[in-house]
Structure formats: C-alpha cells, structure tokens
Amino acid sequence: QVQLVQSGGGLVQAGGSLRLSCATSGRTFSSYPMGWFRQAPGKEREFVAATAGSGINKSYADSVKGRFTISRDNAKNTLNLQMDSLKPEDTAVYYCGAVKNKGFIPYSTMSLYDYWGQGTQVTVSS
C-alpha cells in the first residue's frame, strides 16, 4: 500500500522559514514525478512546486519562485520543500503528491497526481 506521510510545518512569523518533508513507502518513487500543492481557506488547491523523477527538472509557481526550493532524496524516498521568506499569503494546508507513472518533467496539474499526503498546516503571521 502506497503511503505519503508528511512532516514539518507549523506557525512562523513573516520572513521566517519552514521545511516540509514527505516520506513515501509502499513503492519506490525515485523515477516518478512528485510535487507540492497548497489549499488556503475558501480557495481551491493550487500548485506550488514539482520535480521530475530525477530531481533535476523542477517547476515553481510564480508566487513562490525564488523563495521555495523543492528537493528529493531518492535514496531515502523523501520529498522536501524548503520555504524561506514566508509571507502571510503562504498560509495554507500543504499537500505532497506523487505520480504513479514514470515521468521526466515536473507536473503542475493536480489531476495528474495519483497519491497524496495527509496535509500539513503552515501558518505565517504578520
């Protein structure tokens, strides 16, 4: 059974940093695209960042570009999201996702993802 278990997140002041992690089990995701999405209260879930299976090709939403960094440790089956210079508008529940088919490009479309983590709350105070 495939599982994505998230950790990290919490409450931080504007300008601070947080790191999210997503540990996968049940299969090896080293060749499969993975990504992060977020959902703020009253809004739809939106793309944040994604990486191809190799971890070399990455994509970011314009709103987080230059502040967030996605990375993956394929040896540990872990996906990370380093969030720096956080803003109050980054407040949301963050979800990691994984695609079940191999891919060489990062996917920013939510409907392409097959597996999801449980979600982690990130709150940025002003």
The first five atom37 places (N, CA, C, CB, O) and aatype in JSON, in Angstrom:
{
  "aatype": [5, 19, 5, 10, 19, 5, 15, 7, 7, 7, 10, 19, 5, 0, 7, 7, 15, 10, 1, 10, 15, 4, 0, 16, 15, 7, 1, 16, 13, 15, 15, 18, 14, 12, 7, 17, 13, 1, 5, 0, 14, 7, 11, 6, 1, 6, 13, 19, 0, 0, 16, 0, 7, 15, 7, 9, 2, 11, 15, 18, 0, 3, 15, 19, 11, 7, 1, 13, 16, 9, 15, 1, 3, 2, 0, 11, 2, 16, 10, 2, 10, 5, 12, 3, 15, 10, 11, 14, 6, 3, 16, 0, 19, 18, 18, 4, 7, 0, 19, 11, 2, 11, 7, 13, 9, 14, 18, 15, 16, 12, 15, 10, 18, 3, 18, 17, 7, 5, 7, 16, 5, 19, 16, 19, 15, 15],
  "atom_mask": [
    [1, 1, 1, 1, 1],
    [1, 1, 1, 1, 1],
    [1, 1, 1, 1, 1],
    [1, 1, 1, 1, 1],
    [1, 1, 1, 1, 1],
    [1, 1, 1, 1, 1],
    [1, 1, 1, 1, 1],
    [1, 1, 1, 0, 1],
    [1, 1, 1, 0, 1],
    [1, 1, 1, 0, 1],
    [1, 1, 1, 1, 1],
    [1, 1, 1, 1, 1],
    [1, 1, 1, 1, 1],
    [1, 1, 1, 1, 1],
    [1, 1, 1, 0, 1],
    [1, 1, 1, 0, 1],
    [1, 1, 1, 1, 1],
    [1, 1, 1, 1, 1],
    [1, 1, 1, 1, 1],
    [1, 1, 1, 1, 1],
    [1, 1, 1, 1, 1],
    [1, 1, 1, 1, 1],
    [1, 1, 1, 1, 1],
    [1, 1, 1, 1, 1],
    [1, 1, 1, 1, 1],
    [1, 1, 1, 0, 1],
    [1, 1, 1, 1, 1],
    [1, 1, 1, 1, 1],
    [1, 1, 1, 1, 1],
    [1, 1, 1, 1, 1],
    [1, 1, 1, 1, 1],
    [1, 1, 1, 1, 1],
    [1, 1, 1, 1, 1],
    [1, 1, 1, 1, 1],
    [1, 1, 1, 0, 1],
    [1, 1, 1, 1, 1],
    [1, 1, 1, 1, 1],
    [1, 1, 1, 1, 1],
    [1, 1, 1, 1, 1],
    [1, 1, 1, 1, 1],
    [1, 1, 1, 1, 1],
    [1, 1, 1, 0, 1],
    [1, 1, 1, 1, 1],
    [1, 1, 1, 1, 1],
    [1, 1, 1, 1, 1],
    [1, 1, 1, 1, 1],
    [1, 1, 1, 1, 1],
    [1, 1, 1, 1, 1],
    [1, 1, 1, 1, 1],
    [1, 1, 1, 1, 1],
    [1, 1, 1, 1, 1],
    [1, 1, 1, 1, 1],
    [1, 1, 1, 0, 1],
    [1, 1, 1, 1, 1],
    [1, 1, 1, 0, 1],
    [1, 1, 1, 1, 1],
    [1, 1, 1, 1, 1],
    [1, 1, 1, 1, 1],
    [1, 1, 1, 1, 1],
    [1, 1, 1, 1, 1],
    [1, 1, 1, 1, 1],
    [1, 1, 1, 1, 1],
    [1, 1, 1, 1, 1],
    [1, 1, 1, 1, 1],
    [1, 1, 1, 1, 1],
    [1, 1, 1, 0, 1],
    [1, 1, 1, 1, 1],
    [1, 1, 1, 1, 1],
    [1, 1, 1, 1, 1],
    [1, 1, 1, 1, 1],
    [1, 1, 1, 1, 1],
    [1, 1, 1, 1, 1],
    [1, 1, 1, 1, 1],
    [1, 1, 1, 1, 1],
    [1, 1, 1, 1, 1],
    [1, 1, 1, 1, 1],
    [1, 1, 1, 1, 1],
    [1, 1, 1, 1, 1],
    [1, 1, 1, 1, 1],
    [1, 1, 1, 1, 1],
    [1, 1, 1, 1, 1],
    [1, 1, 1, 1, 1],
    [1, 1, 1, 1, 1],
    [1, 1, 1, 1, 1],
    [1, 1, 1, 1, 1],
    [1, 1, 1, 1, 1],
    [1, 1, 1, 1, 1],
    [1, 1, 1, 1, 1],
    [1, 1, 1, 1, 1],
    [1, 1, 1, 1, 1],
    [1, 1, 1, 1, 1],
    [1, 1, 1, 1, 1],
    [1, 1, 1, 1, 1],
    [1, 1, 1, 1, 1],
    [1, 1, 1, 1, 1],
    [1, 1, 1, 1, 1],
    [1, 1, 1, 0, 1],
    [1, 1, 1, 1, 1],
    [1, 1, 1, 1, 1],
    [1, 1, 1, 1, 1],
    [1, 1, 1, 1, 1],
    [1, 1, 1, 1, 1],
    [1, 1, 1, 0, 1],
    [1, 1, 1, 1, 1],
    [1, 1, 1, 1, 1],
    [1, 1, 1, 1, 1],
    [1, 1, 1, 1, 1],
    [1, 1, 1, 1, 1],
    [1, 1, 1, 1, 1],
    [1, 1, 1, 1, 1],
    [1, 1, 1, 1, 1],
    [1, 1, 1, 1, 1],
    [1, 1, 1, 1, 1],
    [1, 1, 1, 1, 1],
    [1, 1, 1, 1, 1],
    [1, 1, 1, 1, 1],
    [1, 1, 1, 0, 1],
    [1, 1, 1, 1, 1],
    [1, 1, 1, 0, 1],
    [1, 1, 1, 1, 1],
    [1, 1, 1, 1, 1],
    [1, 1, 1, 1, 1],
    [1, 1, 1, 1, 1],
    [1, 1, 1, 1, 1],
    [1, 1, 1, 1, 1],
    [1, 1, 1, 1, 1]
  ],
  "atom_positions": [
    [[0.84, -1.19, 0.0], [0.0, 0.0, 0.0], [0.89, 1.25, 0.0], [-0.96, 0.0, 1.22], [1.78, 1.39, 0.84]],
    [[0.63, 2.13, -0.93], [1.43, 3.34, -1.05], [0.99, 4.34, 0.0], [1.32, 3.94, -2.47], [-0.21, 4.58, 0.18]],
    [[1.96, 4.92, 0.67], [1.66, 5.95, 1.65], [2.63, 7.11, 1.5], [1.73, 5.39, 3.07], [3.82, 6.91, 1.27]],
    [[2.1, 8.32, 1.62], [2.9, 9.53, 1.68], [2.63, 10.16, 3.03], [2.57, 10.52, 0.48], [1.5, 10.56, 3.31]],
    [[3.65, 10.25, 3.85], [3.49, 10.77, 5.21], [4.28, 12.07, 5.34], [3.96, 9.73, 6.27], [5.5, 12.09, 5.18]],
    [[3.57, 13.13, 5.63], [4.16, 14.46, 5.71], [4.59, 14.81, 7.13], [3.2, 15.49, 5.19], [4.01, 14.34, 8.11]],
    [[5.61, 15.65, 7.21], [6.05, 16.18, 8.49], [6.54, 17.61, 8.27], [7.17, 15.28, 9.13], [6.77, 18.05, 7.14]],
    [[6.69, 18.32, 9.37], [7.12, 19.71, 9.29], [5.92, 20.64, 9.35], [0.0, 0.0, 0.0], [4.83, 20.23, 9.75]],
    [[6.12, 21.86, 8.96], [5.05, 22.84, 9.02], [4.95, 23.46, 10.4], [0.0, 0.0, 0.0], [5.8, 23.24, 11.26]],
    [[3.89, 24.26, 10.61], [3.68, 24.9, 11.89], [3.42, 26.38, 11.74], [0.0, 0.0, 0.0], [2.96, 26.84, 10.7]],
    [[3.74, 27.12, 12.79], [3.49, 28.56, 12.85], [4.82, 29.31, 12.81], [2.7, 28.94, 14.12], [5.75, 28.97, 13.54]],
    [[4.9, 30.33, 11.97], [6.12, 31.11, 11.85], [5.76, 32.56, 11.54], [7.06, 30.53, 10.76], [4.7, 32.83, 10.97]],
    [[6.63, 33.47, 11.92], [6.39, 34.88, 11.6], [6.8, 35.16, 10.16], [7.17, 35.79, 12.57], [7.62, 34.45, 9.58]],
    [[6.22, 36.2, 9.61], [6.56, 36.6, 8.25], [8.07, 36.83, 8.14], [5.79, 37.88, 7.85], [8.68, 37.43, 9.02]],
    [[8.64, 36.35, 7.06], [10.08, 36.43, 6.85], [10.84, 35.21, 7.34], [0.0, 0.0, 0.0], [12.02, 35.06, 7.05]],
    [[10.16, 34.35, 8.07], [10.8, 33.16, 8.6], [10.84, 32.01, 7.6], [0.0, 0.0, 0.0], [10.46, 32.16, 6.44]],
    [[11.3, 30.87, 8.09], [11.47, 29.69, 7.23], [10.84, 28.46, 7.87], [12.96, 29.44, 6.96], [10.75, 28.35, 9.1]],
    [[10.4, 27.55, 7.02], [9.92, 26.25, 7.44], [10.34, 25.22, 6.4], [8.37, 26.26, 7.62], [10.61, 25.55, 5.24]],
    [[10.38, 23.98, 6.83], [10.73, 22.9, 5.92], [9.7, 21.8, 6.05], [12.15, 22.36, 6.2], [9.4, 21.34, 7.15]],
    [[9.17, 21.38, 4.92], [8.23, 20.27, 4.87], [8.92, 19.05, 4.27], [6.98, 20.65, 4.04], [9.76, 19.16, 3.38]],
    [[8.55, 17.9, 4.78], [9.06, 16.65, 4.24], [7.91, 15.7, 3.95], [10.07, 15.99, 5.21], [6.85, 15.78, 4.57]],
    [[8.14, 14.81, 3.0], [7.13, 13.84, 2.6], [7.84, 12.51, 2.39], [6.36, 14.3, 1.29], [8.59, 12.34, 1.43]],
    [[7.61, 11.58, 3.29], [8.24, 10.27, 3.21], [7.3, 9.3, 2.52], [8.63, 9.76, 4.61], [6.13, 9.19, 2.87]],
    [[7.82, 8.59, 1.54], [6.99, 7.64, 0.8], [7.31, 6.21, 1.21], [7.19, 7.81, -0.72], [8.44, 5.9, 1.58]],
    [[6.31, 5.36, 1.16], [6.5, 3.94, 1.44], [5.53, 3.14, 0.59], [6.29, 3.65, 2.96], [4.55, 3.67, 0.07]],
    [[5.81, 1.89, 0.45], [4.95, 1.02, -0.35], [5.46, 0.82, -1.75], [0.0, 0.0, 0.0], [5.11, -0.16, -2.42]],
    [[6.28, 1.73, -2.21], [6.93, 1.58, -3.51], [8.05, 2.6, -3.58], [5.92, 1.77, -4.68], [8.14, 3.51, -2.75]],
    [[8.89, 2.45, -4.58], [9.98, 3.39, -4.78], [9.56, 4.45, -5.78], [11.26, 2.66, -5.26], [9.08, 4.13, -6.87]],
    [[9.73, 5.71, -5.41], [9.3, 6.8, -6.27], [10.48, 7.51, -6.94], [8.49, 7.79, -5.47], [10.33, 8.64, -7.41]],
    [[11.62, 6.88, -6.99], [12.8, 7.57, -7.5], [12.69, 7.97, -8.95], [13.99, 6.72, -7.31], [13.41, 8.88, -9.37]],
    [[11.84, 7.35, -9.74], [11.71, 7.71, -11.17], [10.4, 8.41, -11.46], [11.82, 6.46, -12.03], [10.04, 8.58, -12.63]],
    [[9.68, 8.82, -10.44], [8.33, 9.32, -10.63], [8.22, 10.78, -10.2], [7.34, 8.47, -9.86], [8.78, 11.17, -9.18]],
    [[7.5, 11.59, -10.97], [7.31, 12.98, -10.59], [6.6, 13.12, -9.25], [6.54, 13.72, -11.67], [5.71, 12.34, -8.92]],
    [[7.01, 14.12, -8.52], [6.37, 14.43, -7.25], [6.23, 15.94, -7.14], [7.17, 13.85, -6.05], [6.92, 16.68, -7.83]],
    [[5.34, 16.38, -6.27], [5.14, 17.82, -6.15], [4.45, 18.22, -4.87], [0.0, 0.0, 0.0], [4.04, 17.38, -4.06]],
    [[4.35, 19.52, -4.7], [3.67, 20.12, -3.56], [2.55, 21.03, -4.05], [4.67, 20.9, -2.66], [2.71, 21.79, -5.0]],
    [[1.42, 20.93, -3.37], [0.28, 21.79, -3.64], [-0.16, 22.39, -2.3], [-0.89, 21.01, -4.34], [0.24, 21.9, -1.24]],
    [[-0.99, 23.42, -2.35], [-1.5, 24.0, -1.1], [-2.93, 24.47, -1.28], [-0.61, 25.17, -0.65], [-3.38, 24.77, -2.39]],
    [[-3.63, 24.52, -0.17], [-5.02, 24.97, -0.2], [-5.27, 25.9, 0.97], [-5.99, 23.77, -0.17], [-5.2, 25.5, 2.13]],
    [[-5.57, 27.14, 0.66], [-5.9, 28.14, 1.67], [-7.41, 28.09, 1.94], [-5.47, 29.56, 1.21], [-8.17, 27.6, 1.11]],
    [[-7.84, 28.57, 3.1], [-9.26, 28.55, 3.43], [-10.1, 29.26, 2.37], [-9.49, 29.2, 4.78], [-9.81, 30.39, 1.98]],
    [[-11.14, 28.57, 1.91], [-12.03, 29.17, 0.94], [-11.51, 29.2, -0.49], [0.0, 0.0, 0.0], [-12.14, 29.76, -1.38]],
    [[-10.35, 28.59, -0.7], [-9.76, 28.59, -2.04], [-9.53, 27.18, -2.53], [-8.44, 29.38, -2.05], [-9.54, 26.22, -1.75]],
    [[-9.32, 27.05, -3.84], [-9.03, 25.74, -4.4], [-7.56, 25.39, -4.17], [-9.36, 25.72, -5.92], [-6.71, 26.26, -3.94]],
    [[-7.29, 24.11, -4.22], [-5.91, 23.65, -4.09], [-5.12, 24.14, -5.3], [-5.83, 22.09, -3.97], [-5.6, 24.08, -6.43]],
    [[-3.91, 24.63, -5.05], [-3.1, 25.19, -6.13], [-1.7, 24.62, -6.13], [-3.04, 26.69, -6.01], [-1.18, 24.17, -5.1]],
    [[-1.1, 24.66, -7.28], [0.25, 24.16, -7.47], [1.27, 25.05, -6.77], [0.58, 24.06, -8.95], [1.14, 26.28, -6.78]],
    [[2.29, 24.43, -6.16], [3.37, 25.16, -5.52], [4.69, 24.86, -6.2], [3.45, 24.8, -4.04], [5.37, 25.77, -6.68]],
    [[5.06, 23.59, -6.25], [6.35, 23.2, -6.83], [6.31, 21.74, -7.21], [7.51, 23.48, -5.85], [5.55, 20.95, -6.63]],
    [[7.13, 21.36, -8.19], [7.17, 19.97, -8.62], [8.55, 19.62, -9.13], [6.11, 19.7, -9.7], [9.32, 20.49, -9.53]],
    [[8.84, 18.34, -9.1], [10.11, 17.86, -9.6], [9.9, 16.58, -10.4], [11.1, 17.62, -8.45], [9.04, 15.77, -10.08]],
    [[10.69, 16.42, -11.45], [10.65, 15.19, -12.22], [11.3, 14.07, -11.41], [11.35, 15.37, -13.59], [11.85, 14.3, -10.33]],
    [[11.24, 12.86, -11.95], [11.75, 11.71, -11.22], [13.22, 11.84, -10.85], [0.0, 0.0, 0.0], [13.63, 11.4, -9.78]],
    [[14.0, 12.42, -11.73], [15.44, 12.54, -11.47], [15.75, 13.57, -10.42], [16.17, 12.88, -12.75], [16.81, 13.53, -9.8]],
    [[14.84, 14.51, -10.23], [15.09, 15.6, -9.31], [15.82, 16.76, -9.94], [0.0, 0.0, 0.0], [16.05, 17.78, -9.29]],
    [[16.18, 16.63, -11.2], [16.91, 17.7, -11.88], [15.96, 18.77, -12.41], [17.75, 17.13, -13.02], [16.16, 19.96, -12.18]],
    [[14.93, 18.34, -13.11], [13.95, 19.28, -13.66], [12.94, 19.66, -12.6], [13.24, 18.68, -14.89], [12.31, 18.79, -11.98]],
    [[12.77, 20.95, -12.38], [11.86, 21.45, -11.35], [11.0, 22.57, -11.91], [12.65, 21.95, -10.12], [11.35, 23.23, -12.89]],
    [[9.87, 22.78, -11.25], [8.96, 23.84, -11.66], [8.37, 24.48, -10.41], [7.84, 23.3, -12.59], [8.1, 23.79, -9.42]],
    [[8.16, 25.79, -10.47], [7.61, 26.52, -9.33], [6.48, 27.44, -9.77], [8.72, 27.32, -8.63], [6.48, 27.96, -10.89]],
    [[5.53, 27.64, -8.88], [4.53, 28.67, -9.11], [5.22, 30.03, -9.02], [3.36, 28.56, -8.07], [6.18, 30.19, -8.27]],
    [[4.73, 30.99, -9.77], [5.35, 32.31, -9.76], [5.33, 32.92, -8.35], [4.62, 33.23, -10.74], [6.25, 33.66, -7.99]],
    [[4.32, 32.61, -7.59], [4.17, 33.21, -6.26], [5.24, 32.75, -5.27], [2.8, 32.89, -5.71], [5.45, 33.4, -4.25]],
    [[5.9, 31.63, -5.55], [6.9, 31.11, -4.61], [8.3, 31.06, -5.21], [6.51, 29.73, -4.16], [9.26, 30.74, -4.52]],
    [[8.41, 31.38, -6.47], [9.7, 31.3, -7.14], [10.72, 32.21, -6.46], [9.56, 31.67, -8.63], [10.44, 33.38, -6.19]],
    [[11.9, 31.66, -6.19], [12.94, 32.43, -5.52], [12.88, 32.35, -4.01], [0.0, 0.0, 0.0], [13.82, 32.75, -3.33]],
    [[11.78, 31.83, -3.47], [11.63, 31.71, -2.01], [11.55, 30.25, -1.56], [10.37, 32.45, -1.55], [12.04, 29.91, -0.49]],
    [[10.94, 29.41, -2.37], [10.78, 27.99, -2.03], [11.73, 27.15, -2.87], [9.31, 27.54, -2.24], [12.03, 27.48, -4.02]],
    [[12.19, 26.04, -2.28], [13.04, 25.12, -3.01], [12.55, 23.7, -2.79], [14.51, 25.26, -2.56], [12.45, 23.23, -1.66]],
    [[12.26, 23.02, -3.88], [11.85, 21.62, -3.8], [13.06, 20.74, -4.05], [10.72, 21.31, -4.82], [13.9, 21.03, -4.9]],
    [[13.14, 19.65, -3.29], [14.25, 18.73, -3.47], [13.76, 17.32, -3.13], [15.48, 19.13, -2.59], [12.75, 17.14, -2.45]],
    [[14.5, 16.35, -3.6], [14.14, 14.98, -3.28], [15.4, 14.18, -2.99], [13.34, 14.34, -4.43], [16.45, 14.4, -3.6]],
    [[15.28, 13.25, -2.06], [16.35, 12.33, -1.73], [15.84, 10.96, -2.12], [16.76, 12.41, -0.2], [15.14, 10.3, -1.35]],
    [[16.19, 10.52, -3.31], [15.67, 9.26, -3.82], [16.17, 8.06, -3.03], [16.03, 9.09, -5.28], [15.5, 7.02, -2.98]],
    [[17.34, 8.19, -2.43], [17.86, 7.09, -1.62], [17.0, 6.88, -0.38], [19.31, 7.35, -1.22], [16.9, 5.77, 0.14]],
    [[16.39, 7.96, 0.09], [15.56, 7.88, 1.3], [14.08, 7.95, 0.97], [15.93, 8.99, 2.26], [13.24, 7.94, 1.88]],
    [[13.74, 8.01, -0.33], [12.33, 8.11, -0.75], [11.63, 9.28, -0.07], [11.59, 6.81, -0.45], [10.52, 9.13, 0.46]],
    [[12.28, 10.42, -0.08], [11.75, 11.59, 0.61], [11.74, 12.79, -0.31], [12.55, 11.89, 1.87], [12.67, 13.03, -1.07]],
    [[10.64, 13.55, -0.21], [10.49, 14.81, -0.93], [10.48, 15.93, 0.09], [9.19, 14.82, -1.81], [9.85, 15.81, 1.14]],
    [[11.17, 17.03, -0.21], [11.24, 18.16, 0.73], [10.82, 19.45, 0.07], [12.66, 18.3, 1.27], [10.88, 19.61, -1.15]],
    [[10.38, 20.38, 0.91], [10.07, 21.72, 0.44], [10.62, 22.7, 1.47], [8.52, 21.93, 0.23], [10.11, 22.81, 2.58]],
    [[11.68, 23.4, 1.09], [12.26, 24.44, 1.94], [11.58, 25.75, 1.61], [13.81, 24.54, 1.75], [11.59, 26.2, 0.47]],
    [[10.98, 26.36, 2.62], [10.23, 27.6, 2.41], [10.9, 28.73, 3.18], [8.75, 27.44, 2.85], [10.94, 28.72, 4.41]],
    [[11.42, 29.69, 2.46], [12.09, 30.84, 3.06], [11.32, 32.12, 2.74], [13.53, 30.95, 2.55], [10.48, 32.15, 1.84]],
    [[11.62, 33.16, 3.49], [10.97, 34.46, 3.28], [9.44, 34.31, 3.21], [11.49, 35.13, 1.98], [8.79, 34.84, 2.32]],
    [[8.92, 33.59, 4.17], [7.49, 33.3, 4.15], [6.65, 34.55, 4.34], [7.16, 32.29, 5.23], [7.04, 35.49, 5.04]],
    [[5.49, 34.54, 3.7], [4.55, 35.65, 3.74], [3.22, 35.16, 4.3], [4.37, 36.28, 2.33], [2.92, 33.97, 4.23]],
    [[2.42, 36.06, 4.85], [1.1, 35.64, 5.36], [0.26, 34.94, 4.3], [0.34, 36.84, 5.91], [-0.53, 34.05, 4.62]],
    [[0.41, 35.33, 3.06], [-0.38, 34.71, 1.99], [0.08, 33.28, 1.67], [-0.3, 35.55, 0.74], [-0.56, 32.6, 0.87]],
    [[1.17, 32.84, 2.28], [1.58, 31.45, 2.13], [0.83, 30.52, 3.09], [3.09, 31.32, 2.36], [0.97, 29.3, 3.02]],
    [[0.05, 31.1, 3.97], [-0.72, 30.3, 4.92], [-1.69, 29.39, 4.2], [-1.47, 31.2, 5.9], [-2.51, 29.84, 3.4]],
    [[-1.59, 28.1, 4.48], [-2.42, 27.11, 3.8], [-2.11, 25.73, 4.36], [-2.19, 27.14, 2.26], [-1.17, 25.54, 5.13]],
    [[-2.92, 24.77, 3.95], [-2.58, 23.37, 4.18], [-1.8, 22.9, 2.95], [-3.87, 22.48, 4.43], [-2.25, 23.05, 1.82]],
    [[-0.64, 22.34, 3.19], [0.24, 21.91, 2.12], [0.15, 20.39, 1.96], [1.7, 22.34, 2.39], [0.13, 19.65, 2.94]],
    [[0.1, 19.95, 0.71], [-0.01, 18.53, 0.38], [1.12, 18.11, -0.55], [-1.38, 18.22, -0.26], [1.43, 18.81, -1.51]],
    [[1.72, 16.97, -0.27], [2.64, 16.4, -1.24], [1.89, 15.38, -2.08], [3.88, 15.76, -0.54], [0.96, 14.74, -1.61]],
    [[2.32, 15.24, -3.32], [1.67, 14.32, -4.22], [2.7, 13.55, -5.04], [0.0, 0.0, 0.0], [3.83, 14.0, -5.2]],
    [[2.29, 12.4, -5.55], [3.16, 11.59, -6.37], [2.38, 11.01, -7.55], [3.8, 10.46, -5.54], [1.19, 10.72, -7.45]],
    [[3.08, 10.85, -8.65], [2.5, 10.3, -9.87], [2.92, 8.84, -9.99], [2.95, 11.11, -11.13], [4.08, 8.52, -9.71]],
    [[2.02, 7.96, -10.39], [2.34, 6.54, -10.39], [3.08, 6.08, -11.64], [1.08, 5.74, -10.24], [3.57, 4.96, -11.67]],
    [[3.16, 6.91, -12.65], [3.91, 6.55, -13.85], [5.19, 7.36, -13.94], [3.05, 6.77, -15.11], [5.25, 8.5, -13.49]],
    [[6.21, 6.76, -14.52], [7.49, 7.45, -14.66], [7.33, 8.71, -15.5], [8.54, 6.52, -15.28], [6.55, 8.74, -16.45]],
    [[8.08, 9.74, -15.15], [7.99, 10.97, -15.91], [9.28, 11.76, -15.82], [0.0, 0.0, 0.0], [9.97, 11.74, -14.8]],
    [[9.58, 12.44, -16.89], [10.84, 13.17, -16.98], [10.67, 14.68, -16.89], [11.55, 12.82, -18.25], [11.62, 15.43, -17.04]],
    [[9.43, 15.1, -16.65], [9.16, 16.52, -16.47], [8.37, 16.71, -15.19], [8.4, 17.11, -17.69], [7.66, 15.79, -14.76]],
    [[8.47, 17.87, -14.58], [7.65, 18.14, -13.39], [6.21, 18.45, -13.79], [8.24, 19.3, -12.57], [5.98, 19.15, -14.78]],
    [[5.25, 17.95, -13.03], [3.84, 18.13, -13.34], [3.22, 19.17, -12.41], [3.08, 16.79, -13.23], [3.3, 19.05, -11.19]],
    [[2.61, 20.19, -12.99], [1.96, 21.22, -12.19], [0.44, 21.05, -12.16], [2.31, 22.59, -12.72], [-0.25, 21.82, -11.5]],
    [[-0.08, 20.06, -12.87], [-1.52, 19.82, -12.93], [-1.92, 18.8, -11.88], [-1.94, 19.34, -14.34], [-1.44, 17.67, -11.87]],
    [[-2.81, 19.22, -10.99], [-3.17, 18.38, -9.85], [-3.8, 17.06, -10.28], [-4.12, 19.13, -8.95], [-3.58, 16.04, -9.64]],
    [[-4.58, 17.07, -11.34], [-5.3, 15.86, -11.75], [-4.37, 14.75, -12.23], [-6.28, 16.2, -12.85], [-4.8, 13.6, -12.36]],
    [[-3.12, 15.06, -12.48], [-2.15, 14.04, -12.92], [-1.58, 13.25, -11.76], [-1.02, 14.69, -13.69], [-0.91, 12.24, -11.97]],
    [[-1.83, 13.69, -10.54], [-1.27, 13.04, -9.37], [-2.19, 11.92, -8.87], [-1.01, 14.06, -8.25], [-3.42, 12.05, -8.87]],
    [[-1.56, 10.83, -8.45], [-2.3, 9.64, -8.05], [-2.32, 9.43, -6.54], [-1.72, 8.43, -8.71], [-3.26, 8.83, -6.01]],
    [[-1.32, 9.89, -5.86], [-1.21, 9.67, -4.43], [-0.99, 11.01, -3.73], [-0.04, 8.68, -4.11], [-0.36, 11.92, -4.26]],
    [[-1.54, 11.1, -2.5], [-1.44, 12.34, -1.75], [-1.09, 12.09, -0.29], [-2.74, 13.12, -1.84], [-1.47, 11.08, 0.3]],
    [[-0.34, 13.04, 0.27], [-0.08, 13.0, 1.7], [-1.3, 13.51, 2.46], [0.0, 0.0, 0.0], [-2.3, 13.91, 1.88]],
    [[-1.18, 13.49, 3.79], [-2.32, 13.81, 4.64], [-2.54, 15.32, 4.8], [-2.14, 13.18, 5.99], [-3.58, 15.74, 5.3]],
    [[-1.58, 16.1, 4.38], [-1.71, 17.55, 4.53], [-1.03, 18.05, 5.8], [0.0, 0.0, 0.0], [-1.07, 17.4, 6.84]],
    [[-0.41, 19.23, 5.69], [0.28, 19.84, 6.83], [-0.05, 21.33, 6.87], [1.82, 19.62, 6.73], [0.03, 22.02, 5.85]],
    [[-0.43, 21.82, 8.03], [-0.79, 23.23, 8.16], [0.46, 24.09, 8.27], [-1.69, 23.44, 9.39], [1.37, 23.81, 9.06]],
    [[0.5, 25.13, 7.47], [1.53, 26.16, 7.55], [0.82, 27.49, 7.79], [2.41, 26.21, 6.23], [-0.03, 27.91, 7.0]],
    [[1.18, 28.15, 8.88], [0.57, 29.43, 9.22], [1.67, 30.48, 9.37], [-0.26, 29.32, 10.53], [2.61, 30.3, 10.14]],
    [[1.53, 31.56, 8.63], [2.51, 32.64, 8.67], [1.82, 33.87, 9.23], [3.11, 32.93, 7.25], [0.86, 34.38, 8.65]],
    [[2.32, 34.34, 10.35], [1.72, 35.51, 11.0], [2.43, 36.78, 10.55], [1.78, 35.37, 12.53], [3.62, 36.78, 10.25]],
    [[1.67, 37.86, 10.5], [2.23, 39.14, 10.04], [2.84, 39.93, 11.2], [1.15, 39.97, 9.34], [3.35, 41.03, 10.99]]
  ]
}
